[in-house]
Amino acid sequence: TKHFKALREQTGIEYEDMLFLDDAKGGKWGNCEPVAKMGVMSAHCPDGLTSEVWRNAIEEFAAAKASGGGKRMGRVIDAPGSGGGGPPTAQN
């Protein structure tokens, strides 16, 4: 989360305008969940960044922004076919 605070301060880009992709979702070493709690949309890619994960993340990001952004952005998107159990989970 320190990196995202510095990124926001140095670029002026708000958290809700950022998209983060990582293979570590939660737990002790997870990155997606803590970053999502900051308001950054995070895409979990447990098997690495694939074109399917990238496409899904971009589509979810665009849909959330089109719906008004804000709190809709701070969530973790499960990788397609990961068995995440339904729609992306809200983290706020």
Salt bridges, closest charged atoms under 4 A:
GLU16 OE2 - LYS65 NZ 3.50
ASP17 OD1 - LYS65 NZ 2.41
GLU60 OE1 - ARG75 NH2 3.12
ASP78 OD1 - LYS25 NZ 2.46
